[in-house]
Amino acid sequence: MGAHDMSTLYRRYIDVLNRRDWDCLGDFVALDVVHNDRPFGLAGYRAILEQDVREIPDVRFEIELLTAEPPVEVAARMNQSRTRLRGNAVIPACNARALCCASARRPIA
């Protein structure tokens, strides 16, 4: 897969997240996905996303910078706009709109 194809695939994945089209996650996420050495599989990943949307219903991901290094890696700088309506053990509810930035590197297999 070339750099253009990898970038297109990642943009489609972000679009799926923004549309909350959880049934299409399997097109982008492995059934046995692992994050930070913690296996939780596709079903667990979907559950995390669904919980995030319940806590932050207006979360939206915007790609600020995207680079692809074939054959296996994509790196992105993302902006997230959101209002946290429900708190959790780590972050309390704030009911105020916030803009957050994050960087991510993802292997493409």
C-alpha positions in Angstrom: 0.0 0.0 0.0 1.4 3.4 -1.0 1.5 6.6 1.1 -1.6 8.0 -0.7 -3.6 4.9 -0.1 -2.6 4.8 3.6 -3.6 8.4 4.0 -6.9 7.8 2.4 -7.5 4.7 4.6 -6.8 6.7 7.7 -9.0 9.6 6.7 -11.8 7.1 6.1 -11.2 5.6 9.6 -11.5 9.1 11.1 -14.7 9.7 9.1 -16.2 6.5 10.6 -15.3 7.7 14.1 -16.9 11.1 13.4 -20.1 9.6 12.0 -20.2 7.0 14.9 -20.5 4.3 12.3 -19.4 1.6 14.7 -20.5 -1.3 12.3 -17.7 -0.2 10.0 -14.9 -0.3 12.6 -14.0 -3.8 11.5 -12.9 -2.3 8.1 -10.1 -0.5 10.0 -9.5 -2.3 13.3 -8.3 -5.9 13.8 -10.5 -8.3 15.7 -7.6 -8.8 18.2 -6.5 -5.2 18.6 -4.1 -4.4 21.4 -3.5 -0.9 22.9 -0.5 -0.2 25.3 0.0 -4.0 25.7 -3.6 -4.4 26.7 -5.7 -6.7 24.5 -9.3 -5.7 24.2 -10.3 -6.8 20.7 -12.6 -5.0 18.3 -15.7 -5.4 20.6 -13.8 -3.9 23.5 -12.5 -1.0 21.3 -16.1 -0.3 20.1 -17.3 -0.3 23.8 -14.6 2.3 24.7 -15.7 4.5 21.8 -19.4 4.2 22.7 -18.6 5.1 26.3 -16.5 8.1 25.1 -19.5 9.3 23.0 -21.9 9.0 25.9 -19.5 11.1 28.0 -18.6 13.5 25.2 -21.4 13.4 22.7 -20.1 16.2 20.4 -16.5 14.9 20.2 -15.1 15.4 16.7 -11.7 14.5 15.3 -10.1 16.8 12.7 -6.8 15.9 11.1 -4.4 18.8 11.3 -1.3 16.9 9.9 -1.1 13.5 8.4 2.0 11.6 7.1 2.3 8.1 5.8 5.4 6.0 5.7 4.8 2.9 3.6 4.6 0.1 4.1 3.3 0.1 7.7 3.0 3.4 9.5 0.7 6.5 9.7 1.3 9.4 12.0 -1.3 12.2 12.6 -1.7 15.3 14.6 -5.3 15.6 15.6 -7.6 18.3 17.0 -10.6 17.2 19.1 -13.4 19.6 19.8 -15.7 18.5 22.5 -17.9 19.2 25.6 -17.6 16.7 28.4 -21.1 16.3 29.8 -20.4 13.3 32.0 -17.4 12.9 34.3 -15.5 9.8 35.1 -12.9 8.7 37.7 -10.1 10.7 35.9 -11.8 13.7 34.3 -14.8 15.6 35.7 -17.6 16.9 33.7 -17.1 20.6 32.7 -20.0 21.4 30.4 -17.7 23.8 28.5 -16.5 23.4 25.0 -12.7 22.5 24.7 -10.2 22.0 21.9 -7.6 19.4 22.5 -4.6 18.3 20.3 -3.1 14.9 20.2 -0.5 13.1 18.1 -0.8 9.4 17.1 1.3 6.9 15.3 -0.5 3.8 14.0 0.8 0.7 12.4 -1.1 -0.3 9.2 -1.1 -4.1 8.8 
